[in-house]
């Protein structure tokens, strides 16, 4: 999990958890406003949140997708009221102090919202703070592409190869900058093996693709190694003849989406099957 280091948000000592609802907690690295307790906490593996972004004076809604945390804070009874401005400014100042940006600042009659962006280790952490008179909601989205749990089956792969000569697969996973297959890749590998066993004359290139983050030459080398890892798994684990499989690393040179967004980069990180057919 990404850690957002917002030490500037620590304002005063506070014994946390005094009135927190059981099972709730602060988002790691973000301390709370003094005198507030957590009434509600939700952690969702993957969701989308509409966040307002203002650029060049124009405000628009941007859908941010990824692992999502939603925490509702309420002021404890009998404590001096904290203004919405004070709450919002604390979060904004903390994010700025740690190198982040204020993406939007919106105020109405009885509400005040702000959208914040923090980048750590190349990952975007988006925050939406919705403040009211005695409460505020913090929504944190660790922006990422969804892990593909449903994979294309052998029949769909066969149709793609027949119609287009190639098929892109998004169920094969590697750690960042590594070529070792992750266990989550097993369902997709099993379907590739099934495709090849059902079509014994079929030969394919296993083509690795990366996004454009990092050195292009290193990405080409990485994509070649990833393609070879897929071949090694098909040969050793599923008994597919190595002569039917040819690796190729295309690196970042055949994108199918923009590399300017995480969603686009995720689409570009893929393995493709390309039918080897000369006539």
Buried (B, 14 or more C-beta within 10 A) or exposed (E): EBEBBBEBBEBEEBEEEEEBEEEBEBBEBBBBBBBBBBBEBEEEEBBEBEBBBBEEEEEEEBEBBBBBBBBBBBBEEEEEEBEBEEBBBBBBBBBBEBEBEBBBBBEEEEEBBBBBBBBBEEBBBBBBBBBBEBBBBBBBBBBBBBEBEEBBBBEEBBEBBEEEEBBBBBBBBBEEEEBEBEEBBBBBBBBBBBBBEEBEEBBBBBBBBBBBBBEEEEBBBBBBBBBBBBBBBBBEEBEBEEEBBBBBBBBBEEBEEEBEEBBBBBBBBBBBBBBEEEE
